[in-house]
């Protein structure tokens, strides 16, 4: 649990170490994926059963604490999230597309929320984030090995109406390159936080940084690369320190100069910012505008409560011919919320996120600002949360926004 860390405090007692281990196992199996299901598939395979058994065992161990947390509201942010859950459940109950998978996914979210609250209260902020960080690192390590040893598992397959083909993008064992990239950027932010608190030595932090940047490069996720640069730029600008502004200026000049050189070779430039180099692919954000255009029609058919939680895997797949290709989610957190829970859930989400943003700014909590803005930026083009059973980005959203990343940790 403490790879490379010092003075973290997780080793203080056996019970804390046990709680950390349980949290590690829970997070690992929340994201670990060896077989990515086809779009619209809702069958139960061995992978799902193994995950479910591990999670049920952990939930049973922490059931007394979970039941206690259900009856207690720790802060006002949980009200927003509880209301979102209520309306998502209501929309799921009335939707014609809802099935066992919808209810299974929703109640998994409910249990995960309260389990995370219990663990957070037992371990405190820093120790929870260290466990989260180490889970990500371990998943990255397995992903890189499989990327070269077994490409059919670790490389992303692009799906079309005619089938699929494997690309050079690494998805590893987390199911999608964009999820892997999101976690690598999140890990870089956490690395910066741990280093600033002297929980990591300089040479260890440098090794982690190189590894995470390598993973990010192999995913070829432009949105997450942009988010990494944007978040650090935002914090450097807010902090207003001369050397950070100078560094920021140097990076932008370097990127502009490099882009100017590459721009001379149009094909190279287009392929660098897209998959195929097709200008239409760039203008449509790799086909996302087609998805969003169709989703807007669905949203206004059910504007108040939406079509139900985790139903896009069936709803969008059944209408693939209208989109032009097969897709299982909205490729936008905001559109995903609109189609799942309508405008009610959408505005609750916006209120929750912006409330936390202004709170972090007022407290000058720069690390939380970067992590939250990362969610907001990547959420423009990716459904990182609210589309299926909980994954690592979803659990981190609970830690950061719902529970409160800046809350005082218990010793």
C-alpha positions in Angstrom: 0.0 0.0 0.0 2.9 2.4 0.5 5.1 2.0 -2.5 7.7 4.8 -2.3 5.8 6.7 0.4 7.2 7.9 3.7 5.5 9.2 6.9 2.0 8.5 5.4 0.6 7.0 8.6 -1.3 4.1 7.0 1.0 1.7 8.8 0.0 3.0 12.3 -2.3 0.1 13.2 -3.3 -3.2 11.7 -6.9 -2.1 11.4 -5.9 0.9 9.2 -3.8 -1.3 7.1 -6.7 -3.8 6.7 -9.1 -1.0 5.7 -6.5 0.3 3.2 -6.1 -3.2 1.8 -9.9 -3.7 1.4 -10.2 -0.3 -0.3 -7.3 -1.2 -2.6 -9.0 -4.5 -3.6 -12.4 -2.7 -4.1 -10.9 0.0 -6.3 -8.7 -2.4 -8.3 -11.7 -4.7 -9.2 -13.9 -1.7 -9.9 -11.7 -0.9 -12.9 -9.8 -4.0 -13.8 -11.0 -5.3 -17.2 -9.5 -8.1 -19.3 -12.5 -8.6 -21.6 -14.2 -5.5 -22.9 -17.9 -6.3 -23.6 -19.3 -5.4 -27.0 -21.6 -2.4 -27.3 -25.0 -3.2 -26.0 -23.9 -6.5 -24.3 -25.4 -7.0 -20.9 -24.6 -10.7 -20.3 -22.9 -11.9 -17.2 -19.4 -13.5 -17.7 -16.8 -14.8 -15.3 -15.2 -11.4 -15.1 -18.4 -9.8 -13.8 -19.0 -12.6 -11.3 -15.4 -12.4 -9.9 -15.8 -8.6 -9.4 -19.2 -9.0 -7.9 -18.0 -11.7 -5.4 -15.0 -9.5 -4.3 -17.2 -6.5 -3.9 -20.0 -8.3 -2.0 -17.4 -9.7 0.4 -16.0 -6.2 1.1 -19.5 -4.7 1.4 -20.5 -7.3 3.9 -17.4 -6.5 6.0 -18.2 -2.8 6.1 -22.0 -3.3 6.2 -22.5 -1.9 9.8 -20.6 1.3 8.8 -22.5 1.5 5.5 -25.8 1.3 7.3 -24.7 3.9 9.7 -23.6 6.3 7.0 -27.0 6.0 5.2 -28.7 7.5 8.2 -26.1 10.3 8.6 -25.5 13.3 6.3 -21.9 14.4 6.7 -22.1 17.7 4.8 -24.4 19.6 2.6 -22.8 18.3 -0.6 -24.2 14.9 0.0 -27.7 16.5 -0.3 -27.0 17.4 -3.9 -25.7 14.0 -4.7 -28.6 12.2 -2.9 -31.1 14.3 -4.9 -29.3 13.3 -8.1 -29.5 9.7 -7.1 -33.2 10.0 -6.2 -34.0 11.5 -9.6 -31.8 9.0 -11.5 -33.7 6.1 -9.7 -37.0 7.7 -10.6 -36.1 8.0 -14.2 -34.9 4.4 -14.2 -38.1 3.2 -12.8 -40.3 4.8 -15.5 -38.0 4.1 -18.4 -38.9 1.4 -21.0 -35.2 0.7 -21.5 -34.5 -0.2 -17.9 -33.6 -3.8 -17.0 -31.7 -5.7 -14.4 -28.4 -4.0 -15.5 -29.8 -0.6 -14.9 -30.9 -1.3 -11.3 -27.7 -3.3 -10.6 -25.6 -0.3 -11.8 -27.6 2.2 -9.8 -27.6 0.4 -6.5 -23.9 -0.4 -7.0 -23.4 3.4 -7.1 -25.5 3.8 -3.9 -23.4 1.2 -2.0 -20.1 2.6 -3.4 -21.0 6.1 -2.2 -21.6 5.0 1.4 -18.6 2.5 1.4 -16.3 5.3 0.3 -17.7 7.6 3.0 -16.9 5.0 5.6 -13.4 4.4 4.4 -12.7 8.1 4.1 -13.7 8.6 7.7 -11.6 5.7 8.9 -8.4 6.5 6.9 -8.6 10.3 6.3 -7.8 12.2 3.1 -4.1 11.6 2.6 -4.2 7.8 3.2 -7.2 7.3 1.0 -5.5 9.2 -1.8 -2.3 7.2 -1.4 -4.3 4.0 -1.8 -6.1 5.4 -4.9 -2.7 6.5 -6.3 -1.2 3.0 -5.8 -4.1 1.3 -7.4 -3.7 3.5 -10.5 0.1 2.8 -10.6 -0.5 -0.9 -10.4 -3.1 -0.8 -13.2 -0.7 1.2 -15.3 2.1 -1.3 -14.7 -0.1 -4.3 -15.8 -1.4 -2.3 -18.8 2.0 -1.5 -20.2 3.1 -5.1 -19.9 0.0 -6.4 -21.7 0.3 -3.6 -24.3 3.4 -5.3 -25.6 2.8 -8.9 -24.6 -0.9 -9.2 -25.6 -2.1 -6.3 -27.9 -5.6 -7.9 -28.4 -6.3 -7.2 -24.7 -4.5 -3.9 -24.1 -5.0 -2.0 -27.4 -8.2 -0.2 -28.2 -10.5 -1.5 -30.9 -12.5 1.0 -32.9 -16.0 -0.1 -33.5 -18.0 0.6 -36.7 -21.2 -0.7 -38.1 -19.1 -3.2 -40.1 -17.0 -4.4 -37.1 -13.8 -3.3 -35.4 -10.1 -2.9 -35.8 -7.2 -2.7 -33.3 -5.4 0.6 -33.0 -2.0 1.6 -31.5 -3.8 3.3 -28.6 -3.3 1.7 -25.2 -6.4 0.9 -23.1 -4.6 -1.5 -20.9 -6.8 -3.2 -18.3 -9.2 -0.3 -17.6 -11.4 -0.8 -20.7 -10.7 2.4 -22.6 -7.7 4.7 -23.5 -9.5 7.8 -22.4 -10.1 6.3 -18.9 -6.5 5.3 -18.7 -5.4 8.8 -19.8 -7.8 10.4 -17.2 -6.3 8.3 -14.4 -2.7 9.1 -15.5 -3.4 12.9 -15.4 -5.1 12.5 -12.1 -2.1 10.6 -10.8 0.2 13.4 -11.9 -1.8 15.9 -9.9 -1.7 13.6 -6.9 2.0 13.1 -7.4 2.4 16.9 -7.3 0.4 17.0 -4.1 2.3 14.2 -2.4 5.6 15.7 -3.3 4.6 19.1 -2.0 3.7 17.4 1.3 7.0 15.6 1.4 5.4 12.2 1.3 7.6 11.3 -1.7 11.3 11.8 -2.2 12.4 13.8 -5.3 14.0 10.8 -7.2 10.9 8.6 -6.6 8.5 11.4 -7.7 10.6 11.9 -10.9 10.4 8.2 -11.7 6.6 8.2 -11.2 6.2 11.3 -13.4 8.1 9.8 -16.3 6.0 6.6 -16.0 2.7 8.5 -15.9 3.7 10.7 -18.9 4.7 7.6 -20.8 1.3 6.0 -20.1 -0.5 9.2 -21.2 1.5 9.3 -24.4 0.5 5.7 -25.3 -3.2 6.4 -24.8 -3.0 9.3 -27.3 -5.9 11.1 -25.6 -5.8 14.7 -26.8 -8.5 15.8 -24.4 -6.6 14.6 -21.3 -3.3 16.1 -22.5 -5.0 19.4 -23.0 -6.6 19.1 -19.6 -3.2 18.5 -18.0 -1.7 21.6 -19.6 -4.8 23.7 -18.9 -5.1 22.8 -15.2 -1.5 23.5 -14.4 -1.7 26.8 -16.4 -4.8 27.8 -14.5 -3.2 27.2 -11.1 0.1 28.8 -12.1 -1.9 31.9 -13.2 -4.0 32.0 -10.0 -0.9 31.6 -7.8 0.8 34.4 -9.7 4.4 33.3 -8.9 7.0 34.8 -11.3 8.9 31.6 -11.9 5.7 29.6 -12.6 4.4 32.3 -15.0 7.8 32.2 -16.8 7.7 28.4 -17.0 4.1 28.6 -18.4 5.2 31.2 -21.0 8.1 29.0 -22.1 5.9 26.0 -22.5 3.4 27.8 -24.7 6.2 29.4 -26.8 7.7 25.9 -27.2 4.4 24.3 -28.2 3.6 27.2 -30.6 7.1 26.9 -32.2 6.8 23.1 -32.5 3.3 23.4 -34.0 4.5 25.9 -36.5 7.2 23.5 -37.7 4.8 20.6 -37.9 2.1 22.6 -39.6 4.1 22.7 -42.8 3.4 19.0 -43.2 -0.4 19.0 -43.3 -0.8 15.3 -43.3 1.5 14.9 -40.2 -0.3 17.7 -38.4 -3.8 16.3 -39.1 -2.8 12.8 -38.0 -1.3 14.3 -34.9 -4.6 15.7 -33.8 -6.9 13.1 -35.1 -7.1 9.3 -35.8 -7.1 9.3 -39.6 -6.2 12.8 -40.6 -9.6 13.4 -42.1 -10.6 17.1 -41.7 -14.3 16.0 -41.1 -13.1 13.9 -38.1 -11.5 17.0 -36.6 -14.5 19.3 -37.2 -16.9 16.7 -35.6 -14.6 16.0 -32.7 -14.0 12.4 -33.9 -17.7 11.9 -34.5 -19.0 13.3 -31.3 -21.2 15.9 -32.9 -23.2 13.2 -34.6 -23.8 11.5 -31.2 -24.7 14.8 -29.5 -27.1 15.8 -32.4 -29.0 12.6 -32.0 -28.9 12.7 -28.2 -30.4 16.2 -28.2 -33.5 14.8 -29.9 -33.8 12.1 -27.2 -33.2 14.6 -24.4 -36.2 16.8 -25.5 -38.4 13.7 -25.7 -37.8 13.1 -22.0 -36.5 16.5 -20.7 -37.4 16.3 -17.0 -36.2 12.9 -15.9 -34.4 11.5 -18.9 -34.2 7.8 -20.0 -32.9 6.2 -16.9 -29.5 5.3 -15.4 -27.0 3.1 -17.4 -29.5 2.8 -20.3 -27.5 4.4 -23.1 -25.7 1.1 -23.7 -29.1 -0.2 -25.1 -30.7 3.1 -26.2 -27.9 4.3 -28.4 -26.9 0.9 -29.7 -30.4 0.2 -30.8 -30.3 3.5 -32.8 -26.8 3.2 -34.3 -28.1 3.6 -37.8 -29.3 7.2 -37.0 -25.8 8.1 -35.6 -23.8 6.4 -38.3 -21.7 4.1 -36.0 -22.0 2.1 -32.9 -21.7 3.9 -29.5 -22.7 3.0 -26.0 -22.5 6.3 -24.2 -22.8 10.0 -24.8 -19.1 10.9 -24.9 -19.9 13.8 -22.6 -20.6 13.8 -18.9 -23.1 16.6 -19.4 -25.0 15.0 -22.2 -24.8 11.7 -20.3 -26.5 13.3 -17.3 -29.1 15.0 -19.5 -30.1 11.8 -21.3 -30.0 9.7 -18.1 -31.6 12.0 -15.5 -32.9 15.0 -17.5 -32.4 18.6 -16.8 -33.1 18.0 -13.1 -29.9 15.9 -12.6 -27.9 18.1 -14.9 -28.6 21.3 -12.9 -27.9 19.5 -9.6 -24.6 18.3 -11.0 -23.7 21.8 -12.2 -24.6 23.4 -8.8 -22.6 20.8 -6.9 -19.5 21.2 -9.1 -19.5 25.0 -9.2 -20.1 25.2 -5.5 -17.0 23.2 -4.8 -15.0 25.1 -7.4 -15.7 28.5 -5.7 -15.1 26.9 -2.3 -11.6 25.6 -3.4 -10.8 29.0 -4.9 -11.7 30.8 -1.7 -9.6 28.5 0.3 -6.8 28.7 -2.3 -6.8 24.9 -2.4 -4.9 24.6 -5.7 -4.7 20.9 -5.9 -8.4 20.5 -5.5 -8.9 23.1 -8.2 -6.8 21.2 -10.6 -8.5 17.9 -9.9 -12.0 19.4 -10.2 -11.3 21.4 -13.3 -9.8 18.1 -14.8 -13.3 16.5 -14.3 -15.0 19.5 -15.9 -12.7 19.7 -18.9 -12.6 16.0 -19.7 -16.3 15.8 -19.0 -16.9 17.9 -22.2 -16.0 15.0 -24.4 -16.1 11.9 -22.1 -18.7 10.3 -19.9 -16.4 9.7 -17.0 -19.2 9.2 -14.5 -22.9 8.4 -14.4 -23.0 6.0 -17.2 -22.4 2.5 -15.8 -21.2 0.7 -12.6 -18.7 2.7 -10.6 -15.2 3.0 -11.9 -12.1 4.8 -10.6 -13.1 8.2 -12.0 -16.5 7.9 -10.3 -15.1 6.9 -7.0 -12.6 9.8 -7.2 -15.5 12.2 -8.0 -17.2 11.0 -4.7 -13.9 11.6 -2.8 -13.3 15.0 -4.3 -16.7 16.6 -4.7 -19.3 14.7 -2.6 -17.3 14.0 0.6 -15.1 17.0 0.2 -11.4 16.8 -0.8 -10.5 19.8 1.5 -12.2 18.3 4.6 -10.0 17.9 7.7 -8.7 14.3 7.8 -8.9 12.3 10.9 -5.7 11.1 12.5 
